[in-house]
Amino acid sequence: MAQADIGLIGLAVMGENLVLNMESRGYTVAVYNRTTSKVDDLVNGRGKGKNLVGSHSIEEFVGSLKLPRKIMMMVKAGPAVDALIDQLIPFLAPGDILVDGGNSYFPDSIRRTAYLESKGFLFGGVGVSGGEEGALKGPSIMPGGSAASWPFLKPIFQAISAKVGPNGDIPCCDWVGNDGAGHYVKMVHNGIEYGDMQLICEAYAMMKHLLGMTPPEISETFAKWNKGPLDSYLIEITRDILAKKDPATGKWLVDVILDKAGQKGTGKWTSQNAMDLGIPIPTMMEAVVARQLSSLKDERVAAGRKFAAPALRTQEDREKFLQAIHEALYASKIMSYAQGFQLLRAAGQEYKWDLNFGSIAYLWRGGCIIRAAFLEEIKKAFEAEPGLRNLILAPYFTNVIQKAESNWRLAVSEAILSGIAVPAFTSALGYYDSYRSPELPANLLQAQRDYFGAHTYERVDKPGHFHTEWLEA
């Protein structure tokens, strides 16, 4: 008998936690996994006594769902999603909804929306952020896909999402836009996440090398910063990481972790799409490059033997320089978010999505990895001026940057003079200096392009496009 309100396929940790979250909100959830022993493990383990319906076949699973069926797929992004869709289709009825909650590339969601709608079904391309804990307690959810799917998905997704606001009752989940919009916004979220993490790591490097601070001292600093404008999940976990000891060696755990970073590709996707749309996001791009460079550990060690580092310009006044790092971190973080929202604006125009930037900021206010207090100010900025061209032009952020600028430059310059790599900080500062400059040397660049390729140029004194014979006979 059809009894389940929603079904979920893919019982890895994220999927399992989402199931338990849904059930805790009063929903009966059908579950299926290709390895059916996982179904039994959940139903007889963490889900014992709960309103779960376990199935050992696709047909049995689909048959247990109330119409219109709502099926959430939590499987590996890529061909596995398409294969599962094709497995499900023979058992579906018109109007049934398939939801992809994985980290899918947004063009795939555009394609899947069209494909399923052509067959009389609906598709949800839904970004989910928050990791394992968020999935269980309340993630940030970014729904897109078929607009007709949203009224059916809204009660469930808003119930299980994180809640924020003065009364803690505003869900971090609202309709983002058609077809690939949900997964696009999740992709940009991840790009900003890359930038945020790299900036925090560079701040840590400055404290370690220029101030000689130990991990617990740096942890205490981040704990203080987490009570101010930098209040965020990533600052919070950095505090915890730096205070953790390795039980095997007794050393600070961060000091025994190899400095080679991994990545799953969403930062790369963000960078590639920004290049396609012609939108500068240098801080996110540098964060991707920093991870790639970190993977060249053996080459970096060999190069370090060949090239001597400059003498460290250790800072005598710890509190003064910590304040400089704090302001540099906040200003650079603002630049990274500004770049992200410029990319969202361009994507909305390119892909015909009516994106609400204030609403998106609030989707990220809780539950997700980049959740931060200052997203409240981003929401206010776009509510006050929906057509805001760049976040840094909003009065609140203009004021922050103007106050931080001298310390921002101080922190970055001291790191550079000491040979400490701070690519995310320098790219953020370079973005700011370029964006605020009425005049850039692109006039010379255009002349160079016209010289070797006859690409033409525009003039400051009259309209039109011009070409010069630079090498006249």
C-alpha positions in Angstrom: 0.0 0.0 0.0 1.1 3.5 -0.8 1.9 5.1 2.6 5.1 7.1 2.4 5.1 10.8 1.9 8.5 10.9 0.2 11.2 8.4 -0.8 14.9 8.6 -0.8 17.4 6.5 -2.7 21.1 6.4 -1.7 21.8 5.6 1.9 25.3 6.9 2.4 25.7 9.2 5.4 24.1 12.3 3.8 21.1 10.3 2.5 20.6 8.4 5.8 20.7 11.6 7.8 18.2 13.4 5.5 15.9 10.4 5.9 16.0 10.7 9.7 15.6 14.5 9.5 12.4 14.1 7.4 11.0 11.4 9.7 11.6 13.6 12.7 9.4 16.3 11.1 6.5 13.9 10.9 6.9 12.4 7.5 6.8 8.7 6.6 9.9 8.0 4.4 10.4 5.2 2.0 14.1 4.1 1.6 16.0 2.2 -1.0 19.6 1.5 -1.8 21.3 -0.5 -4.5 23.1 -2.5 -1.8 19.9 -3.6 -0.1 21.7 -4.6 3.1 22.0 -0.8 3.8 18.2 -0.6 3.8 18.0 -3.3 6.5 20.8 -1.8 8.5 18.9 1.6 8.6 15.4 0.2 9.3 16.7 -2.1 12.0 19.4 0.3 13.4 19.1 4.1 13.6 15.6 4.0 12.1 14.2 1.2 14.3 10.7 2.1 15.5 10.5 5.1 13.2 8.2 5.7 10.3 10.4 4.3 7.6 9.4 1.9 4.8 12.3 -0.2 3.6 12.3 -1.7 0.0 14.5 -4.2 -1.7 13.5 -3.3 -5.3 12.8 -0.2 -7.3 9.3 -1.4 -8.1 8.5 -2.1 -4.4 10.0 1.3 -3.5 8.0 3.3 -6.0 4.8 1.4 -5.1 5.1 2.5 -1.5 4.8 6.2 -2.3 1.7 8.4 -2.2 0.8 10.3 -5.5 2.3 12.4 -6.8 5.4 10.5 -5.9 8.3 12.5 -4.5 11.6 10.7 -4.9 14.9 12.2 -3.7 18.1 10.7 -5.3 21.3 11.0 -3.2 23.7 9.2 -5.5 27.0 10.2 -7.0 26.7 13.1 -9.4 27.1 12.2 -13.1 26.1 9.1 -15.1 24.8 7.4 -12.0 22.0 10.0 -11.7 20.9 9.4 -15.3 21.0 5.7 -14.9 18.8 5.8 -11.8 16.3 8.1 -13.6 16.0 5.6 -16.4 15.5 2.8 -13.9 12.7 4.7 -12.2 10.8 6.0 -15.2 9.0 2.7 -16.1 7.3 2.7 -12.7 6.3 6.4 -12.5 3.0 8.1 -13.2 2.5 11.5 -14.8 3.2 14.3 -12.4 5.7 12.3 -10.2 8.7 14.2 -9.1 12.4 13.1 -9.2 14.7 15.2 -7.0 18.5 15.2 -7.5 20.0 16.3 -4.2 23.6 15.6 -5.1 26.4 18.0 -6.2 25.4 17.9 -9.8 26.8 20.2 -12.5 24.0 22.7 -13.3 23.9 22.0 -17.1 22.9 18.4 -16.2 20.0 19.7 -14.2 18.9 21.9 -17.2 19.0 18.8 -19.4 17.2 16.6 -16.9 14.5 19.1 -16.3 13.7 19.2 -20.0 14.0 15.4 -20.4 11.6 14.5 -17.5 9.1 17.2 -18.4 9.0 15.9 -22.0 7.8 12.6 -20.5 5.2 14.1 -18.2 7.2 14.0 -15.0 8.7 16.8 -12.9 12.3 17.3 -11.8 13.9 19.0 -8.8 17.5 20.1 -9.1 18.2 20.8 -5.5 21.5 22.0 -3.9 22.0 20.8 -0.3 24.7 22.2 1.9 25.7 21.5 5.5 27.5 18.2 5.5 26.5 15.3 7.6 25.4 17.3 10.6 23.4 19.7 8.5 21.6 16.9 6.7 20.5 15.5 10.1 19.7 18.8 12.0 18.9 21.2 9.2 20.8 22.0 6.0 20.6 24.9 3.6 18.5 23.8 0.7 18.5 25.5 -2.8 15.7 24.2 -4.9 15.4 24.5 -8.6 14.1 22.4 -11.5 10.5 22.2 -12.6 8.6 25.2 -11.1 5.5 22.9 -10.8 7.4 20.7 -8.4 7.9 23.3 -5.8 4.4 23.4 -4.2 4.8 19.6 -3.5 8.4 19.8 -2.2 8.1 23.1 -0.3 6.4 21.8 3.0 8.9 19.0 3.3 12.1 20.9 2.4 11.3 23.9 4.5 10.4 21.7 7.4 13.8 19.9 7.4 16.0 23.0 6.6 17.9 25.1 9.0 16.0 28.0 10.6 17.2 31.5 11.3 15.8 35.0 12.0 14.9 36.7 15.3 12.5 34.0 16.3 14.4 31.1 14.6 11.5 30.4 12.3 12.7 31.5 8.8 13.7 28.5 6.8 17.0 28.5 4.9 15.1 27.1 1.9 13.2 28.9 -0.8 12.6 28.5 -4.5 15.7 29.6 -6.4 14.7 29.3 -10.1 13.9 27.0 -13.0 15.9 24.0 -14.3 19.5 24.4 -13.2 19.2 27.4 -10.9 19.3 25.4 -7.7 22.5 23.5 -8.5 24.0 26.7 -9.9 23.5 28.6 -6.7 25.0 25.6 -4.8 28.0 25.7 -7.2 28.6 29.4 -6.4 28.2 28.6 -2.7 31.0 26.1 -3.1 33.2 28.6 -5.0 32.7 31.1 -2.2 33.5 28.3 0.3 36.8 27.7 -1.5 37.7 31.4 -1.2 36.6 31.6 2.5 38.7 28.5 3.5 41.8 29.7 1.6 41.6 33.2 3.2 41.4 31.7 6.7 44.3 29.4 5.9 46.4 32.4 4.8 45.5 34.3 8.0 46.6 31.3 10.0 49.9 31.3 8.0 50.6 34.9 8.8 49.9 34.4 12.6 52.1 31.3 12.6 55.1 32.8 10.7 55.0 36.5 11.2 53.8 36.4 14.9 55.2 33.0 15.9 51.9 32.0 17.4 51.2 28.4 18.4 48.0 26.5 17.3 46.3 27.1 20.7 47.1 30.8 20.6 45.7 31.0 17.1 42.7 29.0 18.2 42.0 31.6 20.9 42.3 34.4 18.4 39.7 32.8 16.1 37.5 32.2 19.1 37.5 36.0 19.7 37.0 36.8 16.1 34.0 34.5 16.0 32.2 36.9 18.4 32.4 39.8 16.0 31.8 40.5 12.3 33.7 37.4 11.3 31.2 35.2 13.2 30.8 32.1 10.9 30.9 28.3 10.8 34.3 28.2 9.1 35.9 30.4 11.8 34.2 28.3 14.4 35.5 25.0 13.1 39.0 26.6 12.6 39.0 27.5 16.3 38.2 23.8 17.2 40.7 22.3 14.8 43.6 24.4 16.1 42.8 23.4 19.7 42.9 19.6 19.0 45.8 17.4 20.0 46.9 14.3 18.2 46.4 11.4 20.6 49.1 9.3 18.9 52.0 11.9 19.2 50.7 14.5 21.7 51.5 17.2 19.1 48.9 19.7 17.9 46.9 17.8 15.3 47.2 20.5 12.6 51.0 20.2 12.7 50.9 16.5 11.8 48.5 16.8 8.9 50.1 16.8 5.4 49.8 20.1 3.5 48.2 18.6 0.4 44.6 19.7 -0.2 41.9 17.8 -2.1 38.9 19.0 -4.1 35.8 17.5 -5.7 35.5 19.9 -8.6 32.8 22.4 -7.7 35.4 25.2 -7.3 36.7 24.4 -10.7 33.2 24.4 -12.2 32.6 27.9 -10.7 35.9 29.2 -12.2 35.1 27.7 -15.6 31.6 29.1 -15.7 32.9 32.6 -14.6 35.3 32.5 -17.5 32.5 31.5 -19.9 30.4 34.4 -18.7 33.3 36.9 -18.5 32.9 37.6 -14.8 36.0 38.2 -12.7 36.2 36.0 -9.6 39.9 36.0 -8.9 39.7 35.1 -5.2 37.8 31.9 -5.8 40.0 31.1 -8.8 43.2 31.6 -6.7 41.7 29.3 -4.0 41.4 26.6 -6.6 44.9 27.2 -7.8 46.2 27.1 -4.2 44.8 23.6 -3.7 46.4 22.5 -7.0 49.8 23.9 -5.9 49.5 22.3 -2.5 49.3 18.9 -4.3 52.8 19.4 -5.7 54.3 18.6 -2.4 57.5 16.9 -3.6 58.2 19.7 -6.2 57.6 22.3 -3.5 60.1 20.7 -1.2 62.7 20.5 -4.0 62.1 24.1 -5.0 62.4 25.2 -1.4 66.0 23.8 -1.3 66.8 25.8 -4.5 65.2 29.1 -3.7 66.0 30.8 -0.4 63.0 32.5 1.3 63.3 36.2 2.3 64.0 36.9 6.0 60.8 36.9 8.0 59.6 40.3 8.9 58.4 39.2 12.3 56.0 41.7 13.9 56.8 43.1 17.3 53.3 44.4 18.2 51.2 41.3 18.1 47.9 42.9 18.9 48.3 45.6 16.3 49.2 43.1 13.6 46.4 40.7 14.6 44.0 43.6 14.1 45.5 44.1 10.6 45.0 40.4 9.7 41.4 40.6 11.1 40.6 43.6 8.9 42.3 42.1 5.9 40.4 38.9 6.3 37.0 40.7 6.6 37.7 43.0 3.6 38.9 40.0 1.5 35.9 38.0 2.5 33.6 40.8 1.3 35.4 40.8 -2.1 34.9 37.1 -2.5 31.2 37.3 -1.8 30.9 40.4 -4.1 32.5 38.3 -6.9 30.1 35.5 -6.2 27.0 37.7 -6.4 28.3 39.4 -9.6 28.5 35.9 -11.1 25.0 35.1 -9.9 23.7 38.2 -11.6 25.4 37.4 -14.9 24.1 33.8 -14.7 20.5 35.0 -14.1 20.7 37.0 -17.3 22.4 34.3 -19.3 20.2 31.4 -18.3 16.9 33.4 -17.8 16.6 32.9 -14.1 14.9 35.4 -11.9 17.3 35.2 -9.0 16.5 37.0 -5.7 19.9 37.8 -4.2 18.6 38.8 -0.8 16.8 35.5 -0.6 19.9 33.6 -1.7 21.9 35.4 1.1 19.3 34.1 3.6 19.4 30.6 2.2 23.1 30.7 3.2 22.5 32.3 6.6 22.2 28.9 8.4 22.8 25.2 7.8 25.4 25.6 5.1 29.2 25.7 5.2 29.6 29.4 4.4 26.9 30.4 7.0 28.0 33.7 8.5 26.5 36.6 10.5 27.4 39.1 7.8 25.0 37.5 5.3 22.4 39.4 7.2 24.0 42.6 5.9 24.2 41.2 2.4 20.4 40.5 2.5 19.8 44.0 3.7 22.0 45.5 0.9 20.0 43.7 -1.8 16.6 44.5 -0.2 17.5 48.2 -0.1 18.8 48.2 -3.7 17.7 45.1 -5.7 19.7 46.4 -8.7 22.9 46.8 -6.7 25.7 46.3 -9.3 28.4 45.3 -6.8 28.1 44.4 -3.1 31.0 46.7 -2.2 29.0 49.7 -3.3 26.4 49.1 -0.6 26.9 51.7 2.2 27.6 49.1 5.0 30.3 47.4 3.0 31.8 50.6 1.6 32.3 51.8 5.1 33.9 48.5 6.2 36.4 48.5 3.3 37.3 52.2 3.8 38.1 51.5 7.5 40.0 48.3 6.8 42.0 49.4 3.7 45.3 50.5 5.4 45.5 47.4 7.6 44.5 45.2 4.6 47.5 46.6 2.7 49.8 46.3 5.7 49.0 42.6 6.3 49.3 41.7 2.6 52.5 43.6 2.1 54.2 42.2 5.2 53.3 38.6 4.1 54.7 39.3 0.5 57.9 40.8 1.8 58.4 37.8 4.0 57.8 35.3 1.1 54.6 33.9 2.7 52.1 32.9 -0.1 48.8 34.8 0.3 47.3 34.4 -3.1 43.7 34.8 -2.0 44.4 38.0 0.0 46.4 39.5 -2.9 43.8 38.6 -5.5 41.0 40.1 -3.3 43.1 43.3 -2.9 43.9 43.3 -6.7 40.2 43.0 -7.5 39.4 45.9 -5.2 42.1 48.1 -6.7 41.0 47.2 -10.2 37.3 47.8 -9.6 37.8 51.1 -7.9 40.2 52.4 -10.6 38.7 54.8 -13.1 41.7 54.2 -15.3 43.4 50.8 -16.0 46.3 50.0 -18.5 43.9 48.2 -20.8 44.3 51.0 -23.3 47.9 49.7 -23.9 46.5 46.2 -24.0 44.0 47.1 -26.7 46.8 48.7 -28.7 48.9 45.6 -28.4 45.9 43.4 -29.6 45.4 45.8 -32.6 49.1 45.7 -33.4 49.5 42.0 -33.8 45.9 40.9 -34.7 44.1 44.0 -36.1 41.4 43.5 -33.3 40.6 47.3 -33.4 40.1 49.6 -30.4 37.8 52.3 -29.1 38.8 55.9 -28.5 38.1 58.3 -25.6 37.3 61.2 -27.9 34.9 59.8 -30.5 32.6 56.7 -30.9 33.3 53.7 -33.1 36.0 51.1 -33.6 39.4 51.9 -35.1 42.4 50.2 -36.5 45.9 51.6 -36.9 48.6 50.4 -39.4 51.3 50.2 -36.7 54.0 49.3 -39.1 53.6 51.6 -42.1 55.8 50.8 -45.1 
